[in-house]
């Protein structure tokens, strides 16, 4: 149990007493007002802030909208409930009413705390995020509630989220960050890593939500590129930047569970990248890509460990188990879909997420995990649907 858990337990006690004195009828009205107001805020926040680029202030603004709507709704309905309860005079009924009020108030607190916790767990809010993710109380509530409850919050979560990456962990799963040596910057001068640059390109497009998207892709054959599915989600006409020119691409493989897509392009006559058998803990690796829609960038990194992470798919639905490397290195928006290469310039993984708890930690799908997608994408020829936008 952490500090947040103790605060939640104190709140539960306080609200239980408040609910007992208010009674079930008053509490029911107040709870309905709280939940309806909160749901209204969850509905309003994406519409008010959905077109604004993710940031800390947008996240705080979205949370403020929800809390304000919930508070106003609770106050209005509580007043109505109190007037109705005042008409009940028979003591046995009032006793049952009081006990029901305590239970109802505690349930309402847990639901609101869970909804806010889910949103915060996918955001970079300084020391707040890891505390929320490690909450035992919220994890227990999350286990009890059905999957549909989480899916109903998805639009709000997208606004509160401060990153352009999909969730890489379930909301209240603890993040394991293994200590390894600092990245060895000297490997960036390795000829094999420098040579790999020729097979790494920037991806641009406009998704169905009206947003421009960008990421990184790399050659797996002369006419095939691999990237993340969330980079091209909802994009009909992705484009590849090659030097000072742009060429069109077609998505021929799309897997929203694995978060991998394969794009068909004209044959560039460039040697594709080969896949490595794997990488060990503390191995020297490099992150190649075009972060923040900028120029090509290579970052030295270290493999922290190989893990199997359970998380929603790129749309926040269901539960997917992925084989990944956790990395010590700088991963930024735009690195998505870029290759994680070893000292031989071979692909050890595909970058897909950055930690919300630690600025020096990121994640890549292992080469073994995406090998099947590579083969399927190379064999595919028909364009496929890229679904709805994921951001």
BAVEXKE-893046 format. One line per 4 residues: number of its first residue (from 1); for each residue x negated, y negated, z of C-alpha. Coordinates in Angstrom, 2 decimals, decimal comma, padded with zeros to 5 digits, always signed. Example, Ala and Ser with C-alpha at 12.3 -4.5 7.8 and 13.67 -1.06 7.14 Angstrom:
2
1	-012,30 +004,50 +007,80  -013,67 +001,06 +007,14
! end
This chain:
391
1	+000,00 +000,00 +000,00  -001,31 -003,44 -000,90  -000,38 -006,97 +000,14  +002,48 -007,16 -002,36
5	+004,01 -003,98 -000,95  +004,02 -005,40 +002,58  +005,57 -008,63 +001,31  +008,26 -006,64 -000,49
9	+008,99 -004,61 +002,66  +009,35 -007,82 +004,67  +011,66 -009,22 +002,00  +013,70 -006,03 +002,10
13	+014,10 -006,37 +005,85  +015,04 -010,04 +005,60  +017,55 -009,42 +002,82  +018,99 -006,42 +004,66
17	+019,72 -008,65 +007,67  +021,07 -011,37 +005,41  +023,24 -008,84 +003,59  +024,49 -007,41 +006,89
21	+025,65 -010,79 +008,12  +027,07 -011,80 +004,75  +028,80 -008,47 +004,21  +029,33 -006,32 +001,15
25	+031,89 -008,58 -000,53  +029,77 -011,70 -000,23  +026,66 -009,68 -001,07  +028,34 -008,09 -004,08
29	+029,27 -011,48 -005,45  +025,77 -012,82 -004,72  +024,13 -009,75 -006,27  +026,25 -010,01 -009,39
33	+025,32 -013,68 -009,62  +021,64 -012,84 -009,09  +021,62 -010,10 -011,73  +023,76 -011,95 -014,26
37	+021,67 -015,08 -013,77  +018,47 -013,05 -014,08  +019,72 -011,32 -017,23  +020,71 -014,69 -018,64
41	+017,18 -015,92 -017,94  +015,71 -012,82 -019,58  +017,89 -013,55 -022,61  +017,08 -017,28 -022,68
45	+013,30 -017,06 -022,16  +012,45 -015,28 -025,46  +014,69 -017,65 -027,38  +013,25 -020,74 -025,73
49	+009,60 -019,68 -025,82  +009,43 -016,85 -028,37  +007,83 -018,98 -031,10  +005,11 -020,34 -028,82
53	+001,69 -018,69 -028,83  +001,12 -016,49 -025,74  -000,65 -018,27 -022,87  -000,66 -018,49 -019,08
57	+001,69 -021,49 -019,13  +004,17 -019,76 -021,42  +004,16 -016,76 -019,07  +004,77 -018,96 -016,04
61	+007,47 -020,87 -017,92  +009,29 -017,64 -018,78  +009,13 -016,45 -015,18  +010,41 -019,84 -013,98
65	+013,41 -019,66 -016,33  +014,38 -016,24 -015,01  +013,94 -017,18 -011,34  +015,89 -020,43 -011,79
69	+018,81 -018,75 -013,57  +018,90 -015,94 -011,00  +018,86 -018,37 -008,06  +021,63 -020,57 -009,47
73	+023,75 -017,53 -010,33  +023,31 -016,09 -006,84  +024,23 -019,36 -005,11  +027,39 -019,88 -007,14
77	+028,69 -016,34 -006,74  +027,72 -016,14 -003,06  +029,94 -019,13 -002,31  +032,89 -017,44 -004,02
81	+032,26 -014,16 -002,18  +032,05 -015,85 +001,22  +035,45 -017,45 +000,73  +036,99 -014,08 -000,13
85	+035,35 -012,31 +002,84  +036,70 -014,91 +005,24  +040,17 -013,52 +004,58  +039,25 -010,09 +006,06
89	+040,10 -009,95 +009,78  +040,20 -006,23 +010,70  +036,92 -005,31 +012,49  +036,43 -001,72 +011,16
93	+036,60 -003,01 +007,62  +034,20 -005,84 +008,46  +031,71 -003,31 +009,94  +031,73 -001,20 +006,78
97	+031,50 -004,39 +004,77  +028,41 -005,47 +006,74  +026,58 -002,15 +006,24  +027,36 -002,17 +002,54
101	+026,06 -005,71 +002,30  +022,68 -004,69 +003,74  +022,25 -001,84 +001,24  +023,35 -003,95 -001,69
105	+021,01 -006,82 -000,84  +018,00 -004,50 -000,64  +018,87 -002,92 -003,99  +019,14 -006,34 -005,61
109	+015,72 -007,40 -004,28  +014,10 -004,23 -005,60  +015,65 -004,61 -009,06  +014,59 -008,24 -009,46
113	+011,10 -007,53 -008,10  +010,77 -004,58 -010,50  +011,85 -006,65 -013,52  +009,35 -009,40 -012,73
117	+006,68 -006,80 -011,93  +007,08 -005,06 -015,28  +006,62 -008,36 -017,10  +003,62 -009,44 -015,02
121	+001,93 -006,03 -015,31  +001,30 -006,63 -019,01  -000,05 -010,17 -018,58  -003,33 -011,75 -017,61
125	-002,36 -013,74 -014,52  -005,66 -013,70 -012,67  -005,68 -011,67 -009,44  -001,88 -011,32 -009,52
129	-001,79 -008,70 -012,30  -003,90 -006,00 -010,60  -001,97 -006,43 -007,34  +001,32 -005,94 -009,17
133	+000,01 -002,94 -011,11  -001,14 -001,25 -007,89  +002,17 -001,72 -006,03  +003,45 +001,56 -004,59
137	+006,92 +000,12 -003,96  +007,37 -001,07 -007,55  +005,95 +002,20 -008,90  +008,56 +004,12 -006,89
141	+011,38 +001,94 -008,23  +010,01 +002,41 -011,75  +010,07 +006,20 -011,33  +013,72 +006,14 -010,24
145	+015,08 +003,87 -012,97  +015,89 +005,26 -016,45  +013,75 +004,43 -019,50  +016,57 +002,31 -020,90
149	+016,03 -000,21 -018,09  +012,45 -000,84 -019,25  +013,46 -001,07 -022,90  +016,07 -003,67 -022,02
153	+013,31 -005,96 -020,76  +011,14 -005,67 -023,86  +011,93 -009,06 -025,43  +011,24 -010,80 -022,12
157	+008,02 -008,82 -021,64  +006,81 -009,97 -025,05  +007,16 -013,61 -023,99  +005,59 -013,20 -020,55
161	+002,68 -011,21 -022,01  -000,44 -013,35 -022,42  -002,24 -011,10 -024,91  -001,70 -010,07 -028,53
165	-002,38 -006,42 -027,69  +000,22 -003,72 -026,99  +000,50 -002,20 -023,52  -002,21 +000,39 -022,99
169	-000,88 +001,67 -019,64  +002,47 +002,22 -018,01  +003,48 -000,86 -015,95  +002,43 +000,40 -012,51
173	-000,28 +002,91 -013,38  -003,62 +002,07 -011,72  -006,38 +001,07 -014,13  -009,60 +003,05 -013,69
177	-012,66 +000,93 -014,46  -015,89 +002,91 -014,22  -019,10 +000,98 -013,59  -021,75 +001,33 -016,31
181	-024,88 -000,55 -017,37  -024,53 -003,93 -019,10  -024,24 -003,81 -022,90  -027,60 -003,59 -024,70
185	-027,55 -006,52 -027,12  -030,62 -005,21 -028,90  -028,55 -002,58 -030,72  -026,95 -005,33 -032,82
189	-030,26 -005,56 -034,71  -030,09 -001,87 -035,59  -030,08 -001,52 -039,42  -027,30 +001,09 -039,31
193	-025,02 -001,24 -037,35  -025,86 -004,17 -039,61  -025,11 -001,98 -042,63  -021,69 -001,04 -041,23
197	-020,63 -004,68 -041,53  -020,15 -004,26 -045,29  -017,22 -001,89 -044,68  -015,37 -004,11 -042,16
201	-012,76 -006,65 -043,30  -010,17 -009,10 -042,02  -006,45 -008,32 -042,38  -003,84 -011,07 -042,76
205	-000,07 -011,02 -043,13  +003,26 -012,47 -042,09  +005,57 -010,25 -040,10  +009,36 -010,05 -040,05
209	+009,48 -012,22 -036,91  +008,02 -015,12 -038,88  +004,58 -014,98 -037,28  +001,24 -014,82 -039,00
213	-000,76 -011,81 -037,87  -004,42 -010,98 -038,24  -006,74 -008,19 -037,28  -009,58 -006,03 -038,51
217	-009,75 -003,00 -040,80  -012,57 -000,76 -041,99  -013,16 +001,51 -044,97  -012,53 +005,22 -044,52
221	-012,77 +005,75 -048,29  -013,59 +003,39 -051,13  -009,89 +002,58 -051,56  -008,54 +003,16 -048,04
225	-008,73 +001,03 -044,90  -007,83 +001,97 -041,33  -006,43 -000,52 -038,81  -003,96 -000,63 -035,90
229	-000,26 -000,18 -036,55  +000,47 -003,23 -034,38  -001,62 -005,38 -036,75  +000,66 -004,65 -039,74
233	+003,94 -003,97 -037,88  +006,77 -005,65 -039,78  +004,38 -006,87 -042,49  +005,51 -006,21 -046,07
237	+002,52 -007,59 -047,94  -000,73 -007,31 -045,97  -003,79 -008,93 -047,48  -007,49 -008,18 -047,09
241	-010,08 -010,94 -047,04  -013,27 -009,98 -048,86  -015,77 -012,81 -048,84  -014,04 -015,82 -050,37
245	-011,27 -013,86 -052,10  -008,12 -012,06 -051,02  -006,75 -008,77 -052,32  -003,38 -007,13 -051,76
249	-002,96 -003,94 -049,76  -000,19 -001,35 -049,33  +000,51 +000,49 -046,10  +000,55 +004,22 -046,94
253	+000,37 +005,61 -043,39  +001,96 +004,14 -040,26  +002,09 +005,68 -036,78  +003,54 +003,45 -034,05
257	+002,89 +006,07 -031,34  -000,82 +006,43 -032,06  -001,09 +002,76 -033,14  -002,85 +003,56 -036,42
261	-002,13 +002,48 -040,00  -003,92 +003,22 -043,27  -003,88 +000,71 -046,13  -004,44 +001,45 -049,82
265	-006,47 -001,09 -051,82  -008,39 -001,21 -055,08  -011,62 +000,78 -054,94  -014,30 -001,59 -053,66
269	-017,23 +000,64 -054,53  -018,55 +000,24 -050,97  -019,77 +003,11 -048,83  -017,07 +003,88 -046,22
273	-017,83 +004,43 -042,55  -018,23 +007,99 -041,34  -016,78 +009,33 -038,09  -018,97 +010,29 -035,14
277	-018,32 +013,46 -033,12  -017,88 +011,50 -029,88  -019,51 +009,22 -027,31  -020,65 +009,85 -023,76
281	-020,27 +007,66 -020,68  -022,75 +004,76 -020,72  -023,43 +005,25 -024,45  -024,55 +002,16 -026,36
285	-021,93 +001,10 -028,90  -020,92 -001,98 -030,90  -017,55 -003,64 -031,47  -017,17 -004,91 -035,05
289	-014,43 -007,24 -036,23  -012,98 -010,68 -036,77  -011,84 -011,92 -033,35  -009,47 -014,87 -033,08
293	-009,17 -015,17 -036,87  -012,78 -016,28 -037,01  -015,85 -015,05 -038,88  -017,30 -011,57 -038,61
297	-018,55 -010,81 -035,13  -020,41 -007,89 -033,57  -020,49 -007,36 -029,81  -022,65 -004,91 -027,89
301	-020,71 -002,66 -025,52  -020,95 +000,44 -023,34  -018,60 +003,39 -023,06  -017,19 +003,48 -019,53
305	-015,43 +006,83 -019,89  -013,08 +008,87 -022,04  -009,51 +008,90 -020,70  -006,03 +010,05 -021,58
309	-003,78 +007,04 -021,07  +000,01 +007,20 -020,92  +001,81 +004,11 -022,19  +004,78 +002,99 -024,31
313	+004,42 +002,88 -028,10  +003,62 -000,44 -029,79  +007,28 -001,48 -029,47  +007,41 -000,78 -025,75
317	+009,51 +002,37 -026,19  +009,13 +005,88 -024,83  +005,94 +007,33 -023,42  +002,85 +008,18 -025,46
321	-000,32 +009,96 -024,34  -003,44 +008,67 -026,12  -007,07 +009,80 -025,99  -009,17 +006,66 -025,59
325	-012,53 +005,28 -024,56  -012,56 +002,56 -021,94  -015,33 +000,12 -022,80  -017,46 -002,49 -021,14
329	-017,54 -005,31 -023,66  -015,75 -008,40 -024,95  -012,59 -007,55 -026,89  -010,43 -010,39 -028,17
333	-007,30 -010,78 -030,31  -008,35 -010,09 -033,89  -010,61 -007,21 -032,87  -007,57 -004,93 -033,14
337	-008,15 -002,22 -035,73  -011,89 -002,76 -035,83  -014,37 +000,08 -035,55  -016,26 +001,05 -032,42
341	-019,57 +002,25 -033,86  -022,46 +004,16 -032,34  -026,15 +003,42 -032,88  -026,02 +005,31 -036,20
345	-023,27 +003,03 -037,50  -020,68 +005,81 -037,36  -017,14 +005,31 -036,06  -016,73 +006,51 -032,48
349	-013,30 +004,93 -032,11  -010,78 +002,29 -033,20  -010,35 -000,79 -030,99  -006,73 -001,35 -029,95
353	-006,43 -003,11 -026,57  -008,08 -005,33 -023,97  -007,62 -004,96 -020,23  -005,27 -007,39 -018,47
357	-007,11 -006,78 -015,20  -010,75 -007,13 -016,22  -012,11 -009,48 -018,90  -015,05 -007,16 -019,60
361	-012,97 -004,06 -020,27  -011,22 -002,91 -023,42  -009,99 +000,25 -025,08  -010,54 +002,18 -028,30
365	-008,78 +005,25 -029,63  -011,31 +008,05 -029,96  -012,47 +009,15 -033,41  -011,09 +012,62 -032,71
369	-007,67 +011,15 -031,87  -007,39 +009,30 -035,20  -009,04 +011,94 -037,43  -005,69 +013,42 -038,43
373	-004,35 +009,96 -039,28  -007,45 +009,31 -041,40  -006,92 +012,49 -043,40  -003,18 +011,84 -043,83
377	-003,81 +008,25 -044,92  -006,41 +009,28 -047,49  -004,01 +011,84 -048,96  -000,98 +009,49 -048,98
381	-000,12 +007,47 -052,08  +003,39 +006,10 -051,46  +003,98 +002,86 -049,58  +005,71 +003,33 -046,22
385	+007,89 +001,14 -044,02  +006,08 -000,72 -041,24  +009,14 -001,08 -039,04  +009,87 -004,14 -036,95
389	+007,28 -006,64 -035,79  +005,49 -005,73 -032,58  +004,68 -009,28 -031,44
! end
